[in-house]
Amino acid sequence: MTSQTVAVRPELPGGRPAAAALELRDITKTYPGTNALTGVGFVLRRHQMLGLVGENGAGKSTLLSIINGTVRPDSGTISINGEAVRFGHPTEAARAGVATVFQEQGLIPNIPVFENIFLGREDKFCVAGALRRKAMIAEARAVLEELEVDVSPTALTGALSFGQRQLVEIAKAFALSRVYPVEPIILLDEPTSALSDHETAKLFDGISRWRSRASFVLVSHRLSDVFATCDEVVALKDGRVVEQRSIGSIDEVGLHELIVGRQRNAEYYREALQREPSPTIALRASEIGKPGHLGGVSLELRQGEILGVAGVLGSGKSTLARVLAGAEAQGSGDVVVGSAKLRPGSRRDAIRHGIGFVPAERSVAGIIGTDTVDWNLTLPNLGQIALGLLGLISPGRSRALTLDWMRRLKVRAPGPSAACRTLSGGNQQKIVFAKWLARGVSILVLDDPGRGLDVGAKEDIYSLMREIADKGAAVLLVSDNLPELIGLSNRIMVLRDGKVSAVFEAPKDAKPREVDVVAAML
Amino acid sequence: MADKPASAAKKSSDLSLRTIILPIVAIVLLIAYFSYVNPLFFSSSNALNIGRQSSVLLMVALAGTVVILIGSIDLSVGALVTLTGILAALTVDQYGLLGATLVGVGVGALVGLVNGSLVTMLRVPSFLVTLGMLSILSGVSNQISQGQSILFTDSLLPDLVNGSFVLGVPNVIWFALIATGLLTVVAFRTKLGRYLYALGGGEIVASHAGVPVTFYKILAFMLAGAICGLAGVMLTGQVGAGTPTAGSSLLLNSIAAVVMGGTALSGGIGGPHRTFLGVLVIAILTNGMDVTEVNSFTQDIVKGFVIILAVSLTIDRSKYLFIK
């Protein structure tokens, strides 16, 4: 199916130095209701590292899954070393040298390292049905030593540090090339998202030493990683390639603009409706600290204000949202509402003081999929629908309350008794909002409320946020989406490594530029 | 966007419809079959028999339902019925009916408190905590009774349980029906009930909504324990003695009934009303096989097949990533 030798092709026109190790042409993949990828193509040259960047949902994961044979594209071609390939199964991709180092690690913790390295390829060490354990260990040791990975092949995988396991995953990819005589193409999916700076440096140090023996695709949210290691970069946006650029021809700010793509649209974010916040302070946080996440963040949130919090992944912005909402306890510092100091890590106390919370992981933390719309909406509002001496819940009231909010928020659902998991993401998110609005909260903490929603649903949620602020509630908006943050917020606080690195005023006629906010993030 | 939720909605309503209709269909088919084989099966006296035989099982299955609703499991229910039954037999002569009932319910709730506390505070999975508790309670029962039946002279308890005060239906059946009704009201019309479903369906969502998760989990185990305690007292009244083997068949039959009724072991779906149907299926199947003279070994085999079949039809696979 694929060539068993590494083909070296003559130099390409234009004086490009290396042949293509991997080439994608016109890859399209459609899932029901969405175009995950449309006409995607790029070229990875031999012994180079190609950065693949884009927002959540831009199609990076789908693309990786197509390259490693987990997902079949609807159309388009993939060639490896100049030969067209068509993978029906990840094993076939592995035979062609494609190996993936997953974001959520693909190693099994309760078996030794060498068994992980040859998992699924034990047949090479099989004699009459029995495994030649010693040969496996020796082979694994040879690979690890060759790569200068300081890990014993017989160590229990689960006992290794996260960084070591990441190195073992890469070693696993190289081990493949010893089993099958092909040069590996290694796909790195967010390999540094859980690594310390030291471990990251070590990982990239290793990779740079192996560059002469493999080609790499790196998917990373950290643009600094991309600039530190890649030769070329491909920006994906809404399932299409925006551009493939050599790394020398672009800077971090320029790359960020490629990723975000769209121009900020004042209409979309209802900027005309932005109002001046009242001088009254709704919530005050002082010196919030949490080792490893937040290093002393203070803020004042005013009534009628939307305060945006920006920052890259790992900047601590999500932790801050959870701490303010009482969903996670801080290590130090206080959250004060009115004159009351909130009990750290107590959602109950936060709710008592009028704080609603829309968490980032909607399906796990926002909505109970097996429950109906009215059961979800009334969960924090049972007091309102209980009647009589015994305090029995009135189904009529529950229904009426739910219908009222479904109408106000234009929730599209068959009715209050529809199971929530059958609703679209946008409608589910409206139910999460309604849960707190029905309670009459005065403060709303939102963690990436637009995540995974389509354009129309986002628009509805944005209008809703404007309405909420207009009625005098205070909104804290944490988001990965910069145009959204800039468009919606009265003020933007930027977090970097758990500390406030900048604060931008964002009145409706003088919104800060994205470039400036990005500069404070990086 | 429009077609995906619509088809999903159809699928899910199909499923919930199926989980409620299947037990009913099973009940109708079983009744029809057994009546055909033995006409004596279809008589009011046999109907009361079925009720008498399954009242305690219904109580225990209700207790199991409460815990399964929150996504946990209580394997100690049968052993707890045995223990509280023995304690009731030991105390009824000295402290009277009320005293014995209080002892049974109190000890039941206490065991539930221990179970719940171990699960929530020590974070030991409920399967293991209650498996251990099953062994402990069985041991205690045997210690106390020395393996013998505990007899008593009080006649109020057996009379109350076995008598028929209303419509000629034995009181034990009324007790079980009232318990089913009360628990169904609790499940759908009270904060406790709503929270049980929320804990089973999405514990994080519940805790973000301000539900005191630990408190309600412990409460669920205590409620289950208290119901088992009551079931133990009823069983002792019914049998006329406290016996160390009384509750041994209750655990498996009750779990089978709960699941067959359509309460998911993963939590959050189902309820006491469903369990009522599940118990009915088991009770009719057991009684029908007795009446049609199927030998007891064959009965076990048939019951096993029925359980697997029923669960494979009603289980909601979308809640499981892997089936293990």
Interface residues (C-beta under 8 A of the other chain):
Chain A: P32 G33 A325 A327 R347 R348 A350 I351 R352 F357 P359 V364 A365 G366 I367 I368 G369 T370 D371 W375 N376 T378 L379 P380 L382 A386 G391 L392 I393 P395 P414 A418 A419 R421 T422 L423 S424 N427 K435 D454
Chain B: M1 D3 K4 P5 A8 A9 S12 S13 S16 V185 F188 R189 T190 K191 R194 Y197 A198 G201 G202 I204 V205 A206 S207 H208 A209 G210 V211 P212 G268 I269 D316 S318 K319
